[in-house]
Amino acid sequence: MNNYFTHNSDVYIANHNEKFKQYEADYTRRLMAKYFTKKDLYGGNIFDENITIDDELIKSSRGPCTRSYADPVKAFEEDQSSSDSQTNTETPSNITNGKHQIRKIG
């Protein structure tokens, strides 16, 4: 009888170890995809613009790259609504650097 319980616990431990390794591999894959790729949750490019300044390529996006991971439904809805309507682009005259308030003339 003791041999039966020992065998079952060995099988349980082996199955548990396999499941743990699978979960760990899935978690690693998700982290790598989230933080070390240039794609969002839906496979789209997270960068909207490429700007070259002094021979250095600067990539920018209109929102944080983790937006689609934090709330996928909201990110999808925002992407749909922004593609359907015209967006107001900012010009150098209405962009603030965070230190000074913009004064409108007129």
N, C-alpha and C positions, 0 to 999 in steps of 0.2 A: 504494500500500500504506500509506503514511504517513497518508493521509486516512482510511482505514478504522479505524486505531487511534485517531485523534483523535476520530472520530465515536463510537466505542464508549466511550471514556473520558468524553466529554461526556454520553452517555446514562447511564453508570454514576454520574457525579457528580449528575446531575439526579435519578435514582432514589434515590440516597443522601440527598440533601437532602429529598426528599419523605418518605422513611421517618423521617428525623430529626425533621421537623416533626410527623409523626403521633405519634411516641413522646413528643415534648415536650408535645403537646396532651393525650395520655392521662395523662401524669405530672402535669400541672397539674390535670386533672380529678380525679384520685385525691387529690392533696394538698388541694384545695379541699373535696372531699367528706369527707375524714378530719378536717380541723381546723376547718372553718368551717360545718358543718351541725350540726343537733341530732339527727341520726340516726346509728345504728350501722351496721355493715357489712350487716346484714340488713334495714335500713329501719325498725327499731324506734326508739322514743324513748330517748335515753340518760339523760334526766332522769326520776327516779322521783317526786320530790316538789317542790312549789312552796311556799315559805314566805315570807310578807311580814313584814318587820321594818322599822319606821319608814318605811312607804310605799316600801320597796325590795324588789323581788322577788328572792328567792334560790332558785336551782334546784340541786338536789342529786341525786346518783345513788349507788347502793350500791357501785359499782365505778368504776374509772377509765374514762373515755370511750374510751380507746385499746385497751381489753382485747380487743374483738372483732377489731381489726386485728392485734394482736401474735400471738395464737394463736386463730384463728377456731373451730377444733374444740373447744378447751377452753372458750371462752366460750359456745358453743352448748350444750355439755353442762352447764355450770354453770347457764345460764338454764333448761334443761329440768328439772334436779334441784331448783332453787329453786322453780319453779312447781309441782312435784309434791308437795313436802313443806312442812310448816309451818316457817317460819323463826322463830327466837327474836329478837324485837324488843328493842332496847336501850331501857331507861328511863333517865331522868336519874340514878337512883341507881347505875347500874352503868356509866356512861360516864365515862372519865377524860379530863382535859385534856392528858395527856401529861407533866405535871410531878409529879403526886402519885400514889401507889399507892392503889388503892381498898381500904378496910378493910371487911371484912365483919363485921357485929355478930352475935354469937350462935353 
